[in-house]
């Protein structure tokens, strides 16, 4: 398998789902999956995307891996992949990045004693594959990577419209710390000590 093993990151396979590091060729599917998953919960910010908010998806190695984070994708094999839109093999994605200049809202809840801290971001699952454990597998692997990278705290954000994401994060022990407004979205900020 390319990507995961080439980078020294252990591939995580269970049944037909494999978690691996994203590769440059995945960029078109990452952009598509981002849009499809956010539109499903009415959380896609068209004007933000047009202003360049999603440019990080063009080069995840430079924007995540090279700065001390990671970007993972979930792939499926077999007949199941025919259900997804676009590139049928990538059905989920999630990223980890160190808290810093490029992070979004959640870095506001990082305390001085939380360092080093990272943000879980870009969590998306193809609607055709939701409620099948793909998100759970991604969060598990992102937390493993966070520990391997030395993070002591993880933060993340999700919109109030994303009930499934809230349940997923809370099931992993993330605590809702604060709610903020971003554009027309109510954004919930979560924090977890590792």
N, C-alpha and C positions, 0 to 999 in steps of 0.2 A: 504494500500500500504506500503510495507517495504521500508527502506532506507530513503526516504524523510521525512516521518512522524516520523520515529523512531529517527531521528537525530534532530528533532525540525525544520527542513527546510520545509517550506510549499511546498506542491506539486503544480505544475503549469500544469493544464490540459486544453487543448483546442481541442475539437473534438477528434480525435484519437491520438493526441500527448500529452505525459506527460513528464514533466521535473522533474527529481529526482536526488538525490545524488547517485553517483556511489557506488557500493557495491563490496566487495572482489570477489564475484563470477563473476563479470563482466570483470575481467582482460583479459581472452582470447579474448573476443569480442573487447575490447578496443585496444589490439595489432593488431587484424585483421582489424578493422575499420581504425586505423591509417595508416596501410600499403595500404589498398585499396584506401583510399581517396588521399593519397600522390602520389601513382603510377598513378592515373588518370590524374594528372597535371604534371607528370614527375618531381616530387619534392621529391621522396623517396631516401634517402641517405643510400644505403645498407651498406657501410663500417661503417657509424656512428652507425647504429643499431647493427651491429655485435660487435662494441666496447662498447656496453652497454648504448647507448644514450636513449633507451626506457625502461630502467629498472624501471623508476618511475611509469610505468603503472601496474607493478606487485602489488604495494601496494599504491593506491592513497590516502588512509586514512592517512598513515604515511607521504607521500610525499607532500600532499596538505592540507588536512583538519587539521591535527594535528599541522601544522606550521602557521595556520592563513589564509588559503585559502579555496578553495572548488573545487570539481570535479563533474560536472553534466553530466547526459546522457539524451538523448531524446529517448523515447520509443513510438512505435506506437502499436495500438491495431487493431483487425479486420483483414480483408483480405489483406489490404495494406502491412502488414509486410511480406507477402510471396515474395515480390519483392526484398527484401534486401538480401545481401549475409550473410553467417554465421548465428549467433544468430539473428533471424529475428526481435526481438522486439527492439533492440538498433540500432537506425539509425543515431545518432549524439552524439557528446561529446564536452565538452569544460571545461577548467579549469581556476582557478584563484589562483595565488600564490603571496606572498609578494616578493617585490624586494629583492634580496640577492644573496648569493653565488650560488644557484642552477639555477638562472634565465638565460635566453639565451641572445640574442643580444640587445633586446629592453631596458634593464636596462641602457644602455649607454646614453640614452636621458633623463633620470630622472634628474631633477634639484633639488637643495637643498630645494627649497620652495614647491616642489611637494609632500613631505613626509606627511603622509604615502602613499606609492605608491604600486601598484600591477601590475602584468602582466597577461593579458589574453593569454592563451596558449592552445595547444592541441585541437584547434577548428577543428573538422572533421565532415563531413556529408556524409553518404553513397551516392555514385553517383546516385543510384536509387531514392533517396529522395531529391536531390538537387532541388532548385527553387520551393520548397513547403513551405518555411517559417521556416524550422527547424533551420537553422543558425540564423535567426532573433530571434526566440524564445530563443535560447541558449544565445545569446549576451544580450538580454533584462534581462534574469534571472541572468546572471553573473554580470551585472552592478548593479542590485538590491542587490545581495549578497555583492558586493564590498562596496556599501554604508552602508549596515548593519554591515560590518566588519570595517568600519571607514576609508576606503581608500579615498584619495582626488584626486588621479591621477591614470589613467590606461595607460599602454603601451602595445604594442604587435608588433609582426613582422609577415610578410608573404613574400613569394617569389614573384618576378616579374612575374612569370608564373601563379600565381593564381589571375587572373582578377576578378573572382567572389568574392573572399575574399576581395580584395581591394574595390570593389564597396560596399560590405556589411559594412565594417568598416567605409568607408567614409560617408555612409548614416546615421551612428550613430554619426557622428561628430568627428571621429578620424582624426587628421591631420598628413599627411605624413611629418615627420621631417627630415629623413635622409635615404640614401641608402648605404648599406655596402655589401662587398663580403664575403661569407662564403662558403668555398669549391668551387664548381662550380656554386653556386647559388647567384644571386643578391637578397638581402634581403632588403625589405622596412620596416622601423621602423615608427610606429605610436604612437601618444600620445593624451590623452584626459583628461581634467580636469572635475571632477564630480561635 
